Structures are given as C-alpha cells and as structure tokens.
Amino acid sequence: MTMLTGLQPCAHGVLDRHHTLGADDLTLAERLRAAGYRTAAFTEDANVAVSSGFARGFDLYHEQRSDEAATPGFAAETFALAADWLRSASAVLIREAGF
C-alpha cells in the first residue's frame, strides 16, 4: 500500500490483509484516473486484496487466489503454495488478462 499511496505503513494503516485503507487516503490509481488515465492491475497475492483497498481507482482489478487463500480465517503459515502460484508476471498477464 505504501507504493500505491506514497505513505508510510504507520500512516496508511494497512499492515496486513485484515486492515483497510482509509477513505481519505488517495491511491496512485485514483490520482491517475482523476487525470484521465485508464488503469489496470493483476495480482495473485492474497495480501494485495480488494478488501484492503488495493483495487481503489483501478478501472480493472483482477485478483486471482486459490480457494484456500480466499477462505475466511485462512492461516498463511499452514498454506502450501500450489505449483501454479509460482508463475512469472508475464504468465499471469497472458493467462488472466489475455495480453
């Protein structure tokens, strides 16, 4: 969230997936949208979740997670990464975005 807001973690408050960005904090995508840009984001990282505010300002935000990662109460330490989670960014874009 620091990269999207320019704020330090103690200022934006999104310290893990259970925290949400405050309504008064603008993201880079929101600023770009206000300037007339179209934006998109693609992620497979459960910590970069819509529920935390990471999608704010994006025209397209694609969040791909396994069923295990999306389960409420999911404990990261018990999650074994599936082989398809270990893909490159270009593979994500080709499969999920059709680029």
C-alpha positions in Angstrom: 0.0 0.0 0.0 3.0 2.3 0.6 3.8 2.1 -3.2 0.2 3.0 -4.1 -0.2 5.9 -1.7 3.2 7.3 -1.0 2.5 7.0 2.7 4.5 5.1 5.3 2.7 2.0 6.8 2.1 3.7 10.1 0.3 6.5 8.1 -1.9 4.4 5.8 -2.5 1.7 8.4 -2.6 -1.3 6.0 -0.3 -3.5 7.9 -1.7 -6.9 6.9 -4.7 -8.3 4.9 -7.1 -7.5 7.8 -6.6 -3.8 7.6 -8.3 -1.4 5.1 -7.0 1.8 3.6 -8.8 4.9 5.0 -11.3 6.7 2.8 -9.3 10.0 2.9 -6.1 8.3 1.6 -5.8 8.5 -2.2 -4.1 5.8 -4.2 -1.9 6.4 -7.3 -4.6 4.7 -9.4 -7.2 7.2 -8.1 -4.9 10.1 -8.9 -4.3 8.7 -12.4 -8.0 8.2 -13.0 -8.7 11.8 -12.0 -6.1 12.9 -14.6 -7.8 10.9 -17.3 -5.7 7.7 -17.4 -7.2 4.2 -17.5 -5.6 1.8 -15.1 -5.5 -2.0 -14.6 -3.9 -4.3 -12.0 -3.5 -8.1 -11.9 -2.4 -10.0 -8.8 -2.2 -13.4 -7.3 -1.0 -12.2 -3.9 -3.6 -12.6 -1.2 -2.1 -9.7 0.7 -2.9 -7.3 -2.2 -6.6 -7.8 -1.7 -9.7 -5.8 -2.9 -10.9 -5.9 0.7 -7.9 -3.9 1.9 -8.4 -1.2 -0.7 -5.8 -2.1 -3.2 -8.4 -2.0 -6.1 -9.4 1.6 -5.4 -9.1 3.7 -8.5 -8.3 0.9 -10.9 -10.6 0.5 -13.9 -9.8 -3.2 -14.0 -8.5 -5.1 -11.0 -8.2 -8.8 -11.3 -7.5 -10.7 -8.1 -6.7 -14.4 -8.6 -6.5 -16.5 -5.5 -6.8 -20.2 -4.7 -9.9 -21.3 -2.8 -7.7 -21.9 0.3 -6.3 -18.4 0.3 -9.8 -16.9 -0.1 -11.2 -18.8 2.9 -12.0 -16.7 5.9 -9.7 -17.5 8.8 -7.0 -18.7 6.4 -3.7 -19.0 8.2 -0.7 -18.2 6.0 1.6 -20.5 7.9 -0.5 -23.5 7.0 -0.8 -22.7 3.3 1.3 -24.7 1.0 1.9 -22.9 -2.3 0.4 -24.6 -5.3 2.7 -25.0 -8.3 0.6 -22.6 -10.4 1.2 -19.8 -7.9 4.8 -19.8 -8.8 4.4 -18.2 -12.2 6.0 -15.2 -13.7 4.3 -11.8 -14.1 4.2 -12.4 -17.9 2.4 -15.7 -17.4 -0.2 -14.0 -15.2 -0.8 -11.3 -17.8 -1.1 -13.8 -20.6 -3.5 -16.1 -18.8 -5.6 -13.6 -16.8 -5.6 -10.5 -19.0 -5.2 -12.0 -22.4 -2.1 -10.0 -23.3 
